[in-house]
């Protein structure tokens, strides 16, 4: 056992202790190191004894440093191990609904508890064994859990995994140990909504305060579902019925616990044609990254930025491309800006998702293909603003491997990506550079 050290930072505690590139890290203070969690947990202490394998022999290196100071060791991968893939075959899994021929990484199903703690990913618990749960408890790791239903039999059906129901016991073990968790329910009409949703909310609320929040998000259905479980998209009536349950439980939980606990994603309100709740209804936005309250936050930030900004700008003509779901709000915000700056001209375009199917309305799944086909030959002005969520992180790639330069060339316009932030949106509209 052990993990090869691929680099040692100059002047780091490890470098001063003569640790070398190519050494194999075996243990820290007598604890075997299998991955990044072990490394972070045991290397946090002020006094460290490393056992290293060098040239076939074990050697020791003793280090004194500030508590939590980094040792300065580098490894081949961030996790110091391979990512753990999902073993489920969920009836609603969006990755199973991807068209063929896309880049390989888009087909990888992550279900890694380490990434849940480190990056906020959601896990199903089905990948874990008791020793993993014991480690989470020992290290006091807060995680995010995809629950979907607390009905064991239904959970097995939804995840197409015969162990999915019994793994719910881990949820109760973690809660009993005081591990903080955010939970997620992907809601499928006629499957885990109605009374099943009520049961799940009741069961999860019984685990407070370890359950910090619950996000309910509607199932996303692409056009690539041949051979998959037959699911129905939400209608205005079914989405309103789900919202009614969520809002009823919000009132109940607020009265009993002082928190609404459960929150519906923005898509529910858009599909139900109901007004997005005010900011106080989202408390401190605990499920923001799950699309819960993003539009409310965006509008409130934009209004604040608009009120604070009194700068002058030269005459400017631009355009904005967004998903069908966010189009009404983006158009409303742009109209506020063009009203304040009469030398600003901006057209907002709702991009229909022909690539994945028209049921997909979020901006983050818009492809370069759809941008080009729907905006070709339009007068887009000097800049086209798009959501940064359309682009792979730390790259210029759209989901279909179109690049920003390719789209710019085909549309004949410069593209500016904008983070989901009202201040950034206003600055981008006004052409403010940093």
C-alpha positions, -999 to 999 in steps of 0.1 A, spaced: 0 0 0 10 36 -3 7 66 -27 36 79 -48 47 114 -42 50 132 -75 64 165 -62 76 183 -31 70 221 -28 101 241 -24 108 253 12 78 233 25 78 213 57 82 181 37 111 195 17 129 206 49 124 170 62 142 157 31 111 140 16 118 134 -21 98 131 -53 93 94 -60 89 84 -23 58 64 -15 37 78 13 27 48 35 14 63 68 11 95 88 14 91 126 7 54 123 -24 58 101 -23 42 66 -30 67 38 -54 56 11 -66 89 -3 -69 127 1 -93 125 31 -68 104 51 -40 128 40 -59 160 50 -71 146 83 -39 131 96 -16 157 82 -34 185 100 -15 178 133 14 199 143 38 170 149 40 145 120 58 112 116 58 100 80 66 65 70 79 65 34 90 37 11 122 46 -8 142 22 -28 123 -8 -14 130 2 22 108 20 48 122 53 62 108 78 86 106 116 84 96 137 114 81 171 108 70 200 131 48 226 116 18 249 123 -14 230 129 -33 226 96 -3 239 76 2 220 44 30 195 42 38 205 7 34 171 -9 21 166 -44 4 136 -59 -7 124 -94 -44 132 -88 -63 155 -65 -80 126 -48 -48 105 -47 -70 78 -60 -95 72 -89 -129 88 -88 -156 64 -77 -184 59 -102 -221 54 -95 -233 18 -94 -270 28 -98 -292 28 -129 -315 56 -118 -347 58 -138 -342 96 -141 -304 98 -146 -296 125 -171 -263 109 -181 -282 79 -195 -302 105 -216 -271 118 -234 -267 114 -271 -238 92 -284 -206 106 -296 -199 133 -269 -167 136 -250 -160 106 -227 -160 126 -194 -197 136 -199 -207 99 -195 -190 95 -162 -214 91 -132 -198 104 -101 -209 90 -67 -179 98 -45 -182 107 -9 -149 124 -9 -161 149 -36 -193 154 -16 -172 168 13 -146 186 -8 -167 200 -36 -204 197 -25 -213 168 -49 -244 147 -41 -240 110 -33 -265 82 -30 -247 63 -2 -250 31 -23 -213 31 -30 -204 31 7 -196 4 32 -198 5 70 -161 14 72 -167 44 50 -196 56 72 -173 51 103 -146 72 86 -171 100 78 -182 101 114 -146 100 128 -135 128 105 -168 148 110 -173 153 73 -204 171 62 -219 157 30 -247 161 5 -271 131 -1 -293 123 -30 -322 107 -11 -351 108 -37 -374 88 -14 -372 74 21 -394 44 10 -369 16 9 -387 -4 -18 -394 26 -39 -358 37 -36 -346 3 -49 -370 8 -79 -359 44 -86 -322 36 -84 -325 1 -100 -303 -11 -72 -314 -38 -48 -293 -23 -20 -305 12 -23 -332 8 3 -311 -7 30 -284 19 25 -309 44 40 -297 31 73 -265 50 67 -285 82 66 -298 75 101 -264 65 114 -249 98 101 -277 119 115 -275 102 149 -237 110 150 -244 146 143 -231 147 107 -245 177 89 -262 169 56 -280 186 28 -304 164 9 -319 163 -26 -350 148 -40 -353 145 -78 -391 144 -82 -407 122 -109 -445 126 -116 -464 96 -105 -434 80 -89 -421 98 -57 -444 128 -56 -478 131 -38 -480 109 -7 -444 96 -13 -431 131 -12 -450 138 20 -435 106 36 -399 116 25 -403 151 40 -417 137 73 -389 111 76 -361 136 68 -375 162 91 -373 137 120 -335 137 115 -331 174 123 -308 192 131 -285 169 111 -306 175 80 -299 211 73 -319 215 41 -338 196 14 -339 206 -22 -367 193 -44 -359 195 -82 -380 183 -111 -368 154 -133 -351 165 -165 -361 146 -196 -341 148 -228 -352 134 -262 -327 106 -259 -348 81 -238 -352 52 -261 -352 20 -240 -353 38 -207 -379 38 -180 -410 56 -192 -413 89 -173 -437 117 -179 -427 154 -178 -443 177 -153 -474 195 -164 -486 228 -150 -511 209 -129 -487 183 -115 -460 208 -108 -485 230 -89 -496 200 -69 -460 193 -59 -454 230 -50 -485 229 -29 -471 200 -8 -437 217 -5 -452 250 6 -475 233 31 -445 216 47 -425 248 46 -451 264 68 -453 233 91 -415 232 95 -412 269 100 -437 267 128 -422 236 144 -385 241 139 -379 277 129 -368 268 94 -386 260 62 -361 231 57 -375 221 23 -370 243 -8 -383 239 -44 -359 246 -73 -367 277 -95 -379 254 -123 -410 245 -102 -421 281 -100 -414 288 -137 -433 257 -148 -462 265 -124 -462 301 -137 -460 313 -101 -439 342 -88 -405 333 -75 -406 338 -37 -389 367 -19 -354 363 -5 -365 356 30 -383 325 18 -349 310 9 -334 318 43 -296 318 36 -298 300 2 -286 266 15 -294 249 -18 -283 277 -42 -260 254 -62 -290 231 -68 -308 259 -86 -329 269 -56 -333 307 -53 -308 315 -81 -333 337 -100 -344 355 -68 -308 362 -58 -299 373 -94 -328 398 -95 -321 412 -60 -284 416 -67 -291 432 -101 -316 457 -86 -290 466 -59 -263 470 -85 -286 491 -107 -294 514 -78 -257 519 -68 -244 524 -103 -244 560 -118 -216 555 -143 -218 568 -179 -212 546 -208 -207 551 -245 -233 541 -270 -234 503 -269 -254 476 -287 -252 440 -275 -273 409 -271 -279 382 -245 -286 345 -251 -303 325 -224 -324 294 -218 -361 294 -222 -367 292 -184 -346 322 -175 -357 343 -205 -386 363 -189 -364 373 -160 -334 382 -182 -356 403 -205 -371 421 -174 -336 429 -160 -323 441 -194 -353 464 -198 -345 480 -164 -309 487 -176 -319 501 -210 -344 523 -193 -317 538 -171 -291 540 -199 -309 551 -231 -277 547 -251 -277 510 -242 -294 487 -267 -297 450 -259 -317 422 -275 -324 391 -254 -328 357 -272 -344 326 -257 -325 296 -271 -346 265 -276 -328 234 -267 -331 213 -299 -299 194 -290 -313 177 -259 -350 183 -266 -374 211 -259 -382 198 -224 -347 210 -214 -350 248 -207 -320 256 -184 -292 278 -197 -265 254 -185 -274 227 -211 -274 250 -241 -249 239 -268 -228 258 -293 -248 241 -320 -280 256 -308 -265 290 -303 -251 291 -339 -282 277 -356 -306 301 -338 -285 333 -338 -269 330 -373 -274 361 -394 -289 381 -365 -275 415 -357 -260 407 -323 -241 440 -318 -206 442 -305 -209 415 -278 -230 384 -271 -235 377 -234 -240 341 -223 -242 323 -189 -208 309 -177 -228 277 -169 -228 269 -206 -191 264 -206 -170 236 -190 -152 249 -160 -117 262 -167 -121 258 -205 -139 273 -235 -159 242 -243 -196 239 -247 -213 206 -240 -211 196 -277 -173 205 -279 -179 237 -298 -154 262 -285 -161 299 -278 -138 310 -306 -156 287 -330 -190 302 -321 -176 337 -322 -163 330 -357 -196 316 -370 -217 343 -354 -193 371 -361 -194 385 -326 -173 385 -294 -187 363 -266 -186 373 -230 -194 347 -203 -213 360 -173 -214 344 -138 -248 340 -121 -245 372 -102 -265 404 -106 -235 427 -102 -216 408 -128 -246 409 -151 -250 446 -149 -212 452 -154 -213 430 -185 -243 448 -199 -225 481 -195 -193 468 -209 -173 473 -177 -140 454 -178 -118 442 -149 
